């Protein structure tokens, strides 16, 4: 197959620092080419992934009208040059609009990592017809897409490379709990602190501080007053090596989210280390973490404390096996290629 992938305009593929979906796209390019497919990519000009065809977005944002117009035209040009059998967009649905009138009638897959806008999905579905298929990084996100805009939706998760994360079969009885995520209210660091204190356990907090929007003042109110007391410690942001060490030595990762997380790669990363996850059953969490097997679903601090007490019931090997069975590059590539074949044959 000749597969044309697109990424958002803001970050290169792969990203130099942060950028989860850009890492996923880079790995898919590598995986597809390794299986004998020709792969094109339209992405940020600084992208370095080795593709058979590359075109840079002229606009560097995904939100302004001017850049959106230029990027939609650039995608039309890339299609004319590469002549794909299928286009898979991880960028913006509206950028596909000029392709509706194109002479080359190939199928398209639009992937969502965030909640879809129903009106945009519905209008695009009417414009492109049955040649446009949708995928979402979790079943709960796909169901929202079906309800809001209709169309054909397939849930295909994101993935990690478990070989970059060391499996730790056992940790000491006094191993710390870990919170690893952005430090904003919806990620639930304040609840992780409350659970750790009530459990009498150390808590290592890692992640980027967020100082804008609803998170303004969050650090000063909810986190800073607890640091240096009762075993609560902030270790800062972490790179891949530090993340591997941090998760591997933890008794559990405690991230009690307060929103519908579309996927949450950090949950899979924790399980790859053998580290159970304690979180709320919102968003994709139940699709990644089975309650009582890979960790625990909780509804409040009291349930979080009870979950900490039950960590000895969790088999850390089953946590690792969950990732190897469902969230690896090869497993997810299989599912995308099957979706592509179905779309081409439709």
Order of alpha helices (4+ residues) and beta strands (2+ residues): beta-alpha-beta-beta-alpha-beta-beta-alpha-beta-alpha-beta-beta-alpha-beta-beta-alpha-beta-alpha-beta-alpha-beta-alpha-alpha-alpha
